[in-house]
Amino acid sequence: MFEILTLNKIAKVGLDKLGDNFTVTDEVKNPDGIMLRSFAMHDMELPENLKAVARAGAGTNNIPIDKCSEKGIVVFNTPGANANAVKELAIGALFLASRDVVGGIKWAETLKPEGDAVPKLVEKGKSAFVGPEIAGKTIGVIGLGAIGVMVANAANSLGMEVLGYDPFISVDAAWHLSRKIVHVNNINEIFAKCDYITLHLPLNDKTRYTINKDTIALMKDGARIINFSRNELVNNEDLLNAVAEGKIAKYVTDFPSADLIGVDNVICIPHLGASTPESEDNCAVMAAKEIRDYLENGNITNSVNFPACNAPRETAVRICIIHKNIPAMINAFTAFFAENNINIENLINKSKGDYAYCIIDTASDIPDIDTKLSAIDGVIKVRVIK
């Protein structure tokens, strides 16, 4: 029986996927796994028994990835599960960035006391909220993951010319990207050529402040920016200066902050990108399946800190080894089994950055094998699944 700690409310349809072999609570002290959405784990003491963390969502900035990696705790996310929800709102933001719908609605609300005069006042004042159509305009999509690809394809269907930039585009994403999308190799082409720019890339040290005074200077006058990825992808101070000068015509963000709220030509949406019942259900289901497969079978799918590693169960005993990605580790494992006269029926080893993961299937067990394997230099954590 595995114990799962929930740090946020997780959709029941997802928790139901865990099955009878799991106990789920928001109070367990030393769980096997944690499921969460936006709860900030950075100041949390990681339980000694913790083996896996599953984030019902794509972003994992709220999870101490490095600390988890050092302790052999696998962190999962759910890429693509909320992609359609974010795509739909990003396309909505595209229209909000073009036509001053928000300003027009606010102005219309002030007309209520005018009674029968409202229709004439509307016709007289509506010109203040005119904005361009998007058909025929050029949009740059920075980041062609699950969401970026869907946004790019949708924008193309709306009659826009679409440029996409992603130096690390996956094979799967490339297959789903419309052939009409122009994939550029230099991000500066996006800044220089596009009327609209939409951000769909992860936040890290290389992407932080992708939008700043230097990249803004490369943009067309009156460019419009949409951000449904992370607040820190944009330098707010530089952005606000560009909006005040008219260099940036509109900024639509899903990440409000005190300096952005109430500023003309800045639209702050209260982080609604993935806030749909369908999205929450999809993320919960995917997270539950990932953590269950790992705890029950040792398989890793969609981990942000360890490699994907999957193999069907073929024997009574499975040994799962998280280790440092250094030379001679496989030799050390196979030598150990040979010394103990145990035949290896199946072995798979994958690496990701500084870490690696090994699955070994055997027909018989060795007493205290987890302790013995853990004594090998470079081994971080060993699990025996029977």
C-alpha positions in Angstrom: 0.0 0.0 0.0 1.4 3.4 -1.0 0.5 6.7 0.7 0.0 9.8 -1.3 0.1 13.3 0.2 -2.0 16.0 -1.7 -0.8 19.6 -1.2 -3.6 21.0 -3.3 -7.0 19.9 -4.3 -6.6 17.3 -7.0 -9.5 16.4 -9.3 -11.3 13.2 -8.1 -11.2 11.8 -11.6 -7.5 11.7 -11.3 -7.2 10.3 -7.8 -9.6 7.5 -8.8 -6.9 6.4 -11.3 -4.6 5.5 -8.5 -6.6 2.4 -7.5 -7.0 0.4 -4.4 -3.2 0.1 -3.8 -3.1 3.8 -2.7 -4.2 5.8 0.3 -4.6 9.5 -0.4 -4.7 12.2 2.3 -3.6 15.8 2.9 -2.1 14.9 6.3 0.2 11.9 6.0 3.7 12.7 7.5 6.0 10.4 5.5 4.3 9.7 2.1 5.6 7.6 -0.8 4.5 10.3 -3.2 3.2 13.9 -3.3 0.6 15.2 -5.8 0.2 19.0 -6.1 -0.7 21.9 -8.4 0.7 25.3 -7.3 1.7 24.7 -3.7 5.3 26.1 -3.1 7.5 23.2 -1.9 10.8 25.1 -1.6 10.6 25.7 2.1 9.2 22.2 2.8 11.2 19.5 4.5 11.2 16.6 2.1 9.9 13.4 3.8 12.5 10.6 4.2 10.2 8.1 2.5 9.4 10.3 -0.5 10.0 8.7 -3.8 8.1 10.8 -6.3 6.4 14.2 -6.8 3.7 14.6 -9.4 2.7 18.2 -10.5 -0.7 18.4 -12.1 0.4 20.9 -14.6 3.4 21.7 -16.8 5.4 24.2 -14.8 7.5 23.0 -11.9 9.0 26.2 -10.6 7.2 25.6 -7.3 9.2 22.4 -6.7 12.8 22.2 -5.5 14.1 20.2 -8.4 17.7 20.2 -7.5 17.0 19.0 -3.9 14.7 16.3 -5.2 17.3 15.1 -7.7 20.0 14.9 -5.0 17.7 12.7 -2.9 16.6 10.5 -5.8 13.0 11.8 -5.8 11.5 11.7 -9.3 9.5 14.8 -10.2 6.8 14.4 -12.8 4.8 17.0 -14.7 1.9 16.8 -17.2 3.0 18.4 -20.5 0.1 18.9 -22.9 -2.6 18.0 -20.5 -3.7 21.7 -20.2 -2.5 22.7 -23.6 -5.9 23.2 -25.2 -7.1 25.3 -22.3 -4.1 27.6 -22.5 -4.3 27.7 -26.3 -7.9 28.8 -26.3 -7.2 31.7 -23.9 -4.0 32.7 -25.7 -6.1 33.0 -28.9 -8.6 35.1 -26.9 -5.7 37.3 -25.7 -4.7 37.7 -29.4 -8.1 39.4 -30.0 -7.9 41.4 -26.8 -4.4 42.7 -27.9 -5.9 43.8 -31.2 -9.3 45.3 -30.5 -9.7 47.4 -27.3 -12.5 45.1 -26.1 -11.6 45.5 -22.5 -11.5 49.3 -22.6 -14.7 49.4 -24.6 -16.5 47.3 -22.0 -15.3 49.4 -19.2 -16.5 52.6 -21.0 -19.8 51.1 -21.9 -20.4 50.3 -18.2 -20.1 54.1 -17.4 -23.1 54.8 -19.7 -25.7 53.0 -17.6 -27.0 56.3 -16.0 -27.7 57.8 -19.4 -30.8 55.7 -20.0 -32.3 56.0 -23.5 -29.3 58.1 -24.7 -27.0 55.0 -24.4 -27.3 53.9 -28.1 -26.4 57.3 -29.5 -23.5 57.7 -27.1 -22.2 54.3 -28.1 -22.2 55.2 -31.7 -20.5 58.5 -31.0 -17.8 57.1 -28.7 -17.0 53.7 -30.1 -14.3 55.0 -32.4 -12.0 55.4 -29.4 -11.7 51.6 -29.1 -10.9 50.7 -32.7 -8.2 48.1 -33.3 -6.7 46.2 -36.2 -7.9 42.8 -37.6 -5.4 39.9 -37.1 -5.9 38.3 -40.6 -2.9 38.9 -42.7 -0.7 40.0 -39.8 2.4 38.2 -38.7 2.7 36.5 -35.4 5.8 35.1 -33.8 5.4 32.0 -31.5 8.4 31.7 -29.2 8.4 28.1 -27.9 7.0 25.3 -29.9 6.0 22.8 -27.2 2.5 21.3 -26.8 0.9 24.8 -26.3 3.0 26.7 -28.7 2.3 24.3 -31.6 -1.4 24.5 -31.0 -1.3 28.3 -30.8 0.8 28.5 -34.0 -1.6 26.2 -35.9 -4.7 28.1 -34.6 -3.2 31.5 -35.6 -2.5 30.1 -39.1 -6.1 28.9 -39.4 -7.2 32.5 -38.6 -5.3 33.8 -41.6 -2.1 35.0 -39.9 1.4 34.5 -41.2 3.1 32.5 -38.4 6.8 32.4 -37.5 7.9 29.8 -34.9 11.1 29.7 -32.9 12.3 26.8 -30.7 15.9 25.6 -30.8 14.9 22.4 -28.9 11.7 21.5 -30.8 10.9 17.8 -30.2 10.1 15.3 -33.0 6.6 15.0 -31.7 6.0 18.7 -31.7 7.4 19.0 -35.2 5.0 16.3 -36.5 2.1 18.3 -35.1 3.2 21.7 -36.5 1.5 22.8 -39.7 3.7 22.9 -42.7 2.6 26.4 -43.3 4.4 27.6 -40.1 7.8 29.1 -40.9 10.4 27.7 -38.4 13.1 30.3 -37.9 16.5 29.6 -36.4 17.2 33.1 -35.0 14.9 34.5 -32.4 15.8 38.0 -33.6 13.7 37.3 -36.7 10.7 37.0 -34.5 11.4 40.4 -32.9 12.1 42.2 -36.2 9.3 40.8 -38.4 6.3 40.2 -36.2 3.3 42.3 -35.4 2.4 40.0 -32.6 4.6 38.0 -30.3 3.4 35.2 -28.0 5.5 33.5 -25.4 5.2 29.7 -24.8 8.6 28.7 -23.4 9.8 27.5 -20.0 11.4 29.8 -17.4 15.1 29.2 -16.7 18.3 31.2 -16.5 18.6 31.4 -20.3 15.0 32.4 -21.0 14.6 34.9 -18.1 13.8 38.4 -19.4 13.5 37.2 -23.0 11.6 40.4 -23.5 13.8 43.3 -22.4 14.8 46.7 -23.6 17.3 45.3 -26.1 14.8 42.8 -27.7 12.0 45.4 -27.6 14.3 47.8 -29.6 14.4 45.2 -32.4 10.6 45.1 -32.6 8.2 46.9 -34.9 6.7 50.1 -33.6 3.3 49.1 -32.2 4.1 45.5 -31.7 1.7 43.5 -29.4 3.0 40.9 -26.9 1.1 38.0 -25.2 2.5 36.1 -22.3 0.9 32.9 -21.1 4.1 31.2 -19.9 5.8 32.9 -16.9 5.9 36.4 -15.6 9.7 36.5 -15.4 10.1 36.0 -19.2 9.4 39.7 -19.5 11.3 42.5 -17.8 8.3 44.5 -16.5 10.2 47.7 -16.1 11.5 47.6 -19.7 8.0 46.6 -20.9 6.2 49.4 -19.1 8.7 52.0 -20.5 8.0 50.7 -24.0 4.2 50.8 -23.5 4.4 54.4 -22.2 6.5 55.4 -25.3 4.0 53.6 -27.7 6.7 51.2 -28.9 4.5 48.4 -27.6 0.9 48.9 -28.4 -0.5 46.2 -26.1 0.7 43.7 -23.5 -1.6 40.9 -22.4 -0.4 38.7 -19.6 -1.8 35.9 -17.5 0.5 37.0 -14.6 -0.7 40.1 -12.9 1.7 42.1 -10.6 1.3 45.3 -8.8 3.3 47.3 -11.3 1.2 46.1 -14.3 -2.3 46.3 -12.9 -4.2 49.4 -14.0 -1.7 50.5 -16.6 -3.2 51.7 -19.9 -2.6 49.2 -22.7 -1.7 46.4 -20.3 -4.3 43.7 -19.8 -3.8 41.5 -16.8 -5.7 38.2 -16.8 -5.7 36.5 -13.3 -3.8 33.3 -14.3 -6.7 31.7 -16.0 -4.7 29.9 -18.7 -5.3 26.3 -17.4 -8.3 27.1 -15.3 -10.9 24.9 -16.9 -12.6 21.8 -15.5 -11.3 19.8 -18.5 -7.8 20.9 -18.0 -7.8 20.2 -14.3 -9.2 16.7 -14.9 -6.7 16.0 -17.7 -3.7 17.1 -15.5 -4.9 15.1 -12.5 -5.4 11.9 -14.6 -2.0 12.2 -16.2 -0.2 12.9 -12.9 -1.9 10.0 -11.2 -1.0 7.6 -14.0 2.6 8.7 -13.9 3.1 8.4 -10.2 1.2 5.1 -10.0 3.3 3.5 -12.8 6.5 4.7 -11.1 5.6 3.5 -7.6 4.2 0.2 -8.8 6.4 -0.6 -11.7 9.4 1.7 -11.6 8.6 3.2 -15.0 9.4 6.9 -15.6 7.3 9.0 -18.0 7.4 12.8 -18.2 9.9 13.4 -15.5 11.7 16.8 -15.4 14.7 15.6 -13.5 15.3 12.0 -14.5 15.2 10.2 -17.9 12.2 8.5 -19.5 12.7 4.8 -18.8 10.0 2.2 -19.4 10.0 -1.6 -19.6 7.2 -4.1 -19.2 7.3 -6.3 -16.1 8.6 -9.8 -17.0 9.9 -11.2 -13.8 9.0 -11.4 -10.1 11.6 -8.9 -8.9 12.4 -5.5 -10.3 15.3 -3.4 -9.0 15.3 0.3 -9.7 18.5 2.3 -9.3 18.8 6.0 -9.4 22.5 6.9 -9.8 24.9 9.5 -10.9 25.6 9.7 -14.7 29.3 8.6 -14.4 31.4 5.9 -16.2 31.4 2.3 -15.1 28.1 2.2 -13.2 26.5 -0.5 -15.4 29.7 -2.6 -15.0 29.4 -2.2 -11.2 25.8 -3.4 -11.3 26.3 -6.4 -13.5 29.4 -7.4 -11.5 27.3 -7.3 -8.3 24.7 -9.6 -9.8 27.4 -12.0 -11.2 29.1 -12.2 -7.8 25.8 -13.1 -6.2 25.0 -15.7 -8.9 21.8 -13.9 -10.0 20.9 -13.8 -13.6 19.7 -10.5 -15.1 16.7 -11.1 -17.3 16.4 -7.6 -18.5 18.3 -4.3 -18.0 17.6 -0.8 -19.3 19.6 2.3 -18.3 18.9 5.9 -19.4 20.6 9.2 -18.5 19.6 12.8 -18.3 22.2 15.4 -17.4 24.0 14.5 -14.2 21.7 11.7 -13.3 20.7 8.2 -14.7 18.2 5.5 -14.0 18.5 1.8 -14.3 15.9 -0.9 -14.3 17.0 -4.5 -13.7 14.6 -7.4 -13.8 15.6 -10.7 -12.1 13.8 -14.0 -11.3 15.0 -14.1 -7.7 15.7 -11.8 -4.8 18.8 -11.1 -2.8 18.4 -10.3 0.9 19.1 -6.7 1.6 19.9 -6.0 -2.0 18.8 -2.4 -1.7 21.4 -1.8 1.1 24.1 -3.6 -0.8 23.6 -1.8 -4.1 23.4 1.5 -2.3 26.9 1.0 -1.1 28.2 1.2 -4.7 29.8 4.6 -5.2 27.5 6.8 -7.3 24.3 5.2 -6.3 21.7 7.6 -5.0 18.6 5.4 -4.3 17.6 1.8 -4.8 14.1 0.4 -4.8 13.1 -3.3 -5.0 9.6 -3.9 -6.4 8.1 -7.4 -6.0 
